């Protein structure tokens, strides 16, 4: 069994980048969500080839910081928009990759999808806010407006709106 086969079985994003943040290794999960047919299609690409410029700049700055400081980034929450235009939240870990002479040659990264947890947090916090509004006797229109926003926040992948009519 090859290394590529093994990492393709990992459901999380898994990658190795060089010091210029170009992909050297990628697994099927990150390739698919980046709109690539196979992991080998990622080789040589950078985040600028995959993400909007602002997002790519942020990722590059973080990675340069890791390379310069030699300090890993552990369980940092990051947000991306995948190739299907779905927003995903990731818990990412990025660590310096060293060669036999202990020189940094790149980064190893893994990112776990935490989108469901983030959506649950939004729902729980929204529910708590609405209950607080009710307890504080907020005007019904304000409570209903917050309820509308909460319902809409849970409609991921669904384009629509909630309209409340008098």
Residue frames as qw, qx, qy, qz and C-alpha x, y, z in Angstrom:
[[0.000, 0.891, 0.455, 0.000, 0.00, 0.00, 0.00],
 [0.433, 0.438, -0.017, 0.788, 1.38, 3.43, -0.93],
 [0.181, -0.258, -0.404, 0.859, 1.65, 6.48, 1.31],
 [0.264, -0.041, -0.257, -0.929, -0.84, 8.27, -0.96],
 [0.535, -0.313, -0.714, -0.326, -3.39, 5.49, -0.48],
 [0.437, -0.355, -0.662, 0.495, -2.98, 5.71, 3.28],
 [0.055, -0.238, -0.223, 0.944, -3.42, 9.47, 3.48],
 [0.329, -0.149, -0.485, -0.797, -6.38, 9.37, 1.12],
 [0.481, -0.411, -0.774, -0.032, -8.23, 7.27, 3.71],
 [0.213, -0.304, -0.459, 0.807, -7.90, 10.12, 6.23],
 [0.111, 0.767, 0.612, 0.159, -11.20, 12.05, 6.12],
 [0.203, -0.872, -0.059, 0.441, -9.50, 15.26, 7.31],
 [0.494, 0.842, -0.193, 0.095, -7.43, 17.52, 5.08],
 [0.764, -0.457, 0.279, 0.360, -3.81, 16.38, 5.10],
 [0.585, 0.789, -0.034, 0.188, -0.99, 18.09, 3.22],
 [0.658, -0.401, 0.128, 0.625, 2.71, 18.88, 3.02],
 [0.355, 0.929, 0.075, 0.075, 3.95, 22.18, 1.59],
 [0.690, 0.199, -0.126, 0.684, 7.39, 23.51, 0.73],
 [0.329, -0.423, -0.278, 0.797, 8.76, 26.76, 2.20],
 [0.077, 0.015, -0.299, -0.951, 7.02, 28.72, -0.55],
 [0.500, 0.205, 0.542, -0.644, 3.66, 27.19, 0.53],
 [0.592, 0.289, -0.522, -0.541, 3.31, 25.06, -2.60],
 [0.896, -0.156, 0.270, -0.317, 1.69, 21.68, -2.13],
 [0.104, 0.485, -0.859, -0.125, 4.08, 18.72, -2.25],
 [0.146, -0.174, -0.974, 0.016, 1.58, 16.17, -0.94],
 [0.474, -0.067, 0.132, -0.868, -2.20, 16.41, -0.59],
 [0.249, 0.131, 0.952, -0.121, -4.89, 13.90, 0.20],
 [0.017, 0.419, 0.778, 0.468, -8.20, 13.25, -1.52],
 [0.150, -0.754, -0.575, 0.280, -10.26, 15.30, 0.98],
 [0.136, -0.682, 0.034, 0.718, -8.43, 18.59, 0.40],
 [0.141, -0.077, 0.668, 0.727, -8.14, 17.97, -3.35],
 [0.005, 0.539, 0.810, 0.232, -11.87, 17.32, -3.70],
 [0.133, -0.832, -0.422, 0.336, -12.89, 20.36, -1.66],
 [0.184, -0.594, 0.256, 0.740, -10.43, 22.45, -3.70],
 [0.646, 0.626, 0.053, -0.434, -12.15, 21.41, -6.92],
 [0.160, 0.570, -0.765, -0.254, -9.42, 19.05, -8.09],
 [0.867, 0.079, -0.344, -0.351, -10.15, 15.59, -9.52],
 [0.916, -0.123, -0.306, 0.228, -7.25, 13.89, -7.75],
 [0.566, -0.760, 0.024, 0.319, -4.65, 14.71, -5.10],
 [0.651, -0.053, 0.316, 0.689, -1.84, 14.89, -7.65],
 [0.227, 0.747, 0.366, 0.506, -3.64, 17.86, -9.24],
 [0.378, -0.920, -0.098, 0.040, -2.72, 19.85, -6.10],
 [0.763, -0.266, 0.127, 0.575, 1.04, 19.39, -6.46],
 [0.421, 0.161, 0.206, 0.868, 2.80, 22.69, -7.11],
 [0.149, -0.748, -0.385, -0.520, -0.27, 24.80, -6.36],
 [0.169, 0.029, -0.520, 0.837, -0.42, 27.36, -3.58],
 [0.077, 0.565, 0.688, -0.448, -3.38, 28.74, -1.67],
 [0.164, 0.509, -0.126, -0.836, -3.45, 31.58, -4.22],
 [0.218, 0.088, -0.796, -0.558, -4.44, 29.00, -6.85],
 [0.233, -0.330, -0.915, 0.025, -7.28, 27.69, -4.68],
 [0.182, -0.687, -0.574, 0.407, -8.70, 30.49, -2.52],
 [0.153, 0.945, 0.176, 0.228, -9.63, 34.15, -2.97],
 [0.470, 0.559, -0.315, 0.607, -6.62, 36.44, -2.64],
 [0.341, -0.670, 0.293, -0.591, -7.50, 37.74, 0.84],
 [0.928, -0.311, 0.124, -0.166, -7.85, 34.23, 2.24],
 [0.881, 0.283, -0.151, 0.349, -4.68, 33.06, 0.51],
 [0.201, 0.688, -0.335, 0.611, -2.74, 36.03, 1.94],
 [0.620, -0.588, 0.279, -0.439, -3.94, 35.15, 5.44],
 [0.994, -0.087, 0.053, 0.044, -2.90, 31.50, 5.06],
 [0.695, 0.491, -0.210, 0.481, 0.47, 32.54, 3.63],
 [0.090, -0.735, 0.337, -0.582, 1.12, 34.99, 6.48],
 [0.821, -0.450, 0.234, -0.264, 0.32, 32.31, 9.06],
 [0.971, 0.119, 0.006, 0.206, 2.59, 29.82, 7.33],
 [0.446, 0.650, -0.279, 0.548, 5.44, 32.34, 7.03],
 [0.410, -0.699, 0.320, -0.490, 5.06, 33.02, 10.76],
 [0.952, -0.245, 0.169, -0.063, 5.36, 29.32, 11.53],
 [0.838, 0.373, -0.093, 0.388, 8.42, 28.97, 9.29],
 [0.192, 0.728, -0.284, 0.593, 10.08, 32.06, 10.82],
 [0.487, -0.612, 0.369, -0.502, 9.28, 31.33, 14.46],
 [0.379, 0.201, -0.903, 0.027, 9.54, 27.54, 14.16],
 [0.308, 0.039, 0.699, -0.644, 6.53, 27.38, 16.47],
 [0.019, -0.291, -0.899, -0.325, 3.68, 25.08, 15.37],
 [0.446, -0.114, 0.012, -0.888, 0.11, 26.29, 15.09],
 [0.069, -0.117, -0.982, 0.131, -2.14, 23.88, 16.99],
 [0.002, -0.578, -0.811, 0.094, -5.94, 23.63, 16.63],
 [0.036, 0.304, -0.002, -0.952, -6.48, 27.09, 15.12],
 [0.457, 0.598, 0.631, -0.188, -9.97, 27.72, 13.76],
 [0.055, -0.282, 0.459, 0.840, -9.99, 28.77, 10.11],
 [0.586, 0.542, 0.449, -0.402, -12.79, 29.35, 7.64],
 [0.147, -0.199, 0.689, 0.681, -12.75, 28.48, 3.94],
 [0.701, 0.418, 0.127, -0.564, -15.19, 28.36, 1.07],
 [0.579, -0.109, 0.765, 0.262, -14.86, 25.07, -0.81],
 [0.060, -0.085, 0.660, 0.744, -15.27, 24.50, -4.54],
 [0.086, -0.532, -0.806, -0.246, -19.04, 23.99, -4.12],
 [0.078, -0.559, -0.021, -0.826, -19.27, 27.45, -2.47],
 [0.704, -0.597, -0.379, -0.071, -19.99, 25.94, 0.95],
 [0.077, -0.765, 0.446, -0.459, -18.42, 27.67, 3.93],
 [0.872, -0.182, -0.431, 0.144, -16.46, 25.27, 6.11],
 [0.333, -0.832, 0.365, -0.252, -14.87, 25.77, 9.48],
 [0.844, 0.205, -0.446, 0.216, -11.67, 23.87, 10.15],
 [0.599, -0.757, 0.255, 0.052, -9.56, 23.17, 13.19],
 [0.732, 0.605, -0.254, 0.184, -6.08, 23.33, 11.68],
 [0.677, -0.619, 0.288, 0.274, -2.69, 22.23, 12.90],
 [0.653, 0.712, -0.174, 0.191, 0.42, 23.23, 10.97],
 [0.692, -0.629, 0.252, 0.248, 3.93, 22.25, 12.01],
 [0.185, 0.784, -0.529, -0.267, 7.37, 22.86, 10.52],
 [0.985, 0.160, 0.030, 0.053, 8.77, 19.97, 8.47],
 [0.234, -0.811, 0.515, 0.150, 12.46, 19.29, 9.06],
 [0.785, 0.440, -0.434, -0.037, 15.03, 17.35, 7.08],
 [0.897, -0.149, -0.309, 0.279, 17.75, 15.02, 8.44],
 [0.461, 0.214, -0.259, 0.821, 19.95, 18.07, 9.24],
 [0.178, -0.603, -0.597, 0.499, 17.09, 19.61, 11.27],
 [0.011, -0.138, 0.211, 0.968, 16.57, 22.36, 8.67],
 [0.474, 0.495, 0.508, -0.522, 13.00, 23.46, 8.00],
 [0.167, -0.038, 0.742, 0.649, 11.97, 22.40, 4.52],
 [0.312, -0.318, -0.544, -0.710, 8.25, 23.10, 4.67],
 [0.459, -0.164, 0.433, -0.758, 5.07, 22.49, 6.62],
 [0.189, -0.214, -0.951, -0.120, 2.88, 19.55, 7.45],
 [0.367, -0.077, 0.188, -0.908, -0.78, 20.34, 7.97],
 [0.146, -0.335, -0.927, -0.082, -3.96, 18.62, 9.00],
 [0.289, -0.066, 0.115, -0.948, -7.38, 20.22, 9.29],
 [0.014, 0.321, 0.938, -0.131, -10.53, 18.72, 10.77],
 [0.206, -0.441, -0.439, -0.755, -13.98, 19.94, 9.65],
 [0.115, -0.282, -0.706, 0.639, -15.73, 21.55, 12.64],
 [0.203, -0.223, -0.343, -0.890, -18.55, 23.17, 10.68],
 [0.534, -0.485, -0.648, -0.246, -21.29, 21.22, 12.47],
 [0.505, -0.422, -0.490, 0.572, -19.90, 22.27, 15.85],
 [0.122, -0.065, 0.011, 0.990, -19.73, 25.92, 14.79],
 [0.352, -0.342, -0.501, -0.713, -23.34, 25.77, 13.53],
 [0.574, -0.503, -0.641, 0.081, -24.44, 24.22, 16.83],
 [0.373, -0.277, -0.312, 0.829, -22.65, 27.03, 18.70],
 [0.103, -0.126, -0.233, -0.959, -24.49, 29.65, 16.62],
 [0.502, -0.433, -0.616, -0.426, -27.81, 27.91, 17.29],
 [0.566, -0.452, -0.575, 0.380, -27.19, 27.57, 21.04],
 [0.255, -0.197, -0.165, 0.932, -26.03, 31.19, 21.38],
 [0.219, -0.225, -0.387, -0.867, -28.95, 32.44, 19.29],
 [0.539, -0.492, -0.658, -0.183, -31.44, 30.49, 21.36],
 [0.482, -0.402, -0.464, 0.625, -29.93, 31.86, 24.57],
 [0.087, -0.026, 0.056, 0.994, -30.12, 35.40, 23.20],
 [0.380, -0.361, -0.520, -0.675, -33.79, 34.99, 22.24],
 [0.578, -0.506, -0.630, 0.119, -34.64, 33.54, 25.67],
 [0.364, -0.276, -0.287, 0.842, -32.85, 36.47, 27.31],
 [0.106, -0.160, -0.271, -0.943, -34.83, 38.90, 25.16],
 [0.512, -0.471, -0.609, -0.381, -38.09, 37.21, 26.20],
 [0.569, -0.445, -0.539, 0.433, -37.07, 37.24, 29.88],
 [0.247, -0.245, -0.117, 0.930, -36.24, 40.96, 29.61],
 [0.308, 0.711, 0.549, -0.314, -39.64, 41.65, 27.96],
 [0.156, -0.256, 0.463, 0.834, -38.15, 42.81, 24.67],
 [0.567, 0.396, 0.013, -0.722, -40.71, 43.94, 22.09],
 [0.823, 0.186, 0.530, -0.082, -42.19, 41.01, 20.18],
 [0.631, 0.770, -0.077, -0.054, -41.02, 42.45, 16.85],
 [0.034, 0.772, -0.631, 0.065, -37.39, 42.39, 18.04],
 [0.618, -0.233, 0.738, -0.137, -37.72, 38.83, 19.34],
 [0.810, 0.447, 0.367, -0.096, -39.25, 37.68, 16.07],
 [0.429, 0.849, -0.308, -0.036, -36.55, 39.47, 14.08],
 [0.208, -0.608, 0.762, -0.078, -33.84, 37.65, 16.06],
 [0.739, 0.057, 0.653, -0.156, -35.71, 34.37, 15.59],
 [0.718, 0.684, 0.050, -0.122, -35.82, 35.00, 11.84],
 [0.222, 0.799, -0.559, 0.023, -32.03, 35.58, 11.75],
 [0.471, -0.383, 0.780, -0.150, -31.44, 32.45, 13.80],
 [0.815, 0.313, 0.466, -0.141, -33.55, 30.30, 11.47],
 [0.593, 0.789, -0.152, -0.055, -31.81, 31.78, 8.42],
 [0.077, -0.741, 0.665, -0.042, -28.38, 31.08, 9.96],
 [0.607, -0.169, 0.769, -0.106, -29.23, 27.39, 10.06],
 [0.776, 0.544, 0.252, -0.198, -30.17, 27.16, 6.37],
 [0.240, -0.589, 0.618, 0.462, -26.71, 26.33, 5.01],
 [0.200, -0.033, 0.855, 0.478, -26.80, 25.51, 1.34],
 [0.141, 0.664, 0.731, 0.072, -30.37, 26.69, 1.07],
 [0.102, 0.097, 0.097, 0.985, -31.06, 30.04, -0.47],
 [0.278, -0.650, -0.637, -0.308, -34.08, 31.62, 1.07],
 [0.003, -0.269, 0.345, -0.899, -35.39, 33.94, 3.68],
 [0.168, -0.512, -0.807, 0.241, -37.93, 33.96, 6.43],
 [0.083, -0.339, -0.134, -0.927, -40.53, 36.69, 6.17],
 [0.081, -0.415, -0.773, 0.473, -42.74, 37.54, 9.08],
 [0.113, -0.427, -0.425, -0.790, -46.03, 39.23, 8.20],
 [0.211, -0.024, 0.488, -0.847, -48.26, 41.18, 10.56]]
